[in-house]
């Protein structure tokens, strides 16, 4: 296996050693705060496929689609992954101040591109997403790692309610921001921060104050467009994933980009996970062809989850970062103090490089392995 990990029988979060292969010795307890469009769905599959993860809950926020559709998508993806046990909680449905924006042109009207999944069978949690974050941090202090893959609305409310949250969490990772590159929504802003700049400012300042008061608190790991736009999934990667799953590679992506339809290997993937990924990514790739000039897709969110589990996948720079909330041309900009002009100590560890090849190998291995184990696959 390219990742160096194996699936094994767990005993209290640990598994037995083997003389011939590397094994997981510790699991990371995760809450994923999501706005499930296409790349969030791959991040959920990645987390569900990772033996070094205890997936505690998925909390939902508006972003790529509205929060109620996010909750439907999230539950459906977790059921596809064989994890209907994971709690899915609905969060705040609108940003703190600005009007709600969604991204149907990027992710499709329901957020999952061309894919069709049955609605989840399990009802939503009775708890609000903010309660899940705060309650679980209190229930297991120093154990829970939070990863936000959408706007920071839920986390902003959580940290206003519980200012000690930075101390209670084991760690925090965010996918968001553009720290040394142009934005993808306006010339200066990245989508997740753009959707709720006030929330992002509350979160960044909360960790700044906490880290200044207690230097032992871990700074958040921030993966912005600087590194996530290096993580591109291409049609050949989808073929590799299908082969890892033991499935005939799906060719709808190749057909969509204009390849010869009578090619002898043309097929439709029978594996439900591969079928989902091909249908979802085809929409995403069509978007990137139209707007970014390549037939493939940025997979921001899975990289954030992968780096949370293995920090060696990225290199970081400690920076003080704030968010502009009043600028006419820069509203939502993540302003990084690279020259230390503010005199403030760093409040984020900003990723500056990523080992994309290792990440992609790991994604194919893990999600492909999950697909191979799907109960609907003929044995």
Secondary structure, 3 states (H helix, E strand, C coil): CCCCCCCCCCECCECCCCCCCCCCCCCEEEEEEECCCHHHHHHHHHHHHCCCEEEEEEEECCCCCCHHHHHHHHHHHHHHCCCCCCEEEECCCCCCCCCCCCCHHHHCCCCCCCCCCCCCCCCCCCCCHHHHHHHHHHHCCCCEEEEECCCCHHHHHHHHHCCCHHHHCCEEEEECCCCCCCCCCECCECHHHHHCHHHHHHHHHHHHHHHHHCCCCCCEEEECHHHHCCCEEEHHHHHHHHHHCCCCCCCHHHHHCCCCCCCCCCCCCCCHHHHHHHHHHHHHHHHHHHHHCCCEEECHHHHHHHHHHCHHHEEEEEECEEECCCCCCCCCCEEECCCCCCCCCCCEEEEEEECHHHHHHHHHHHHHHHHHCCCCCCC
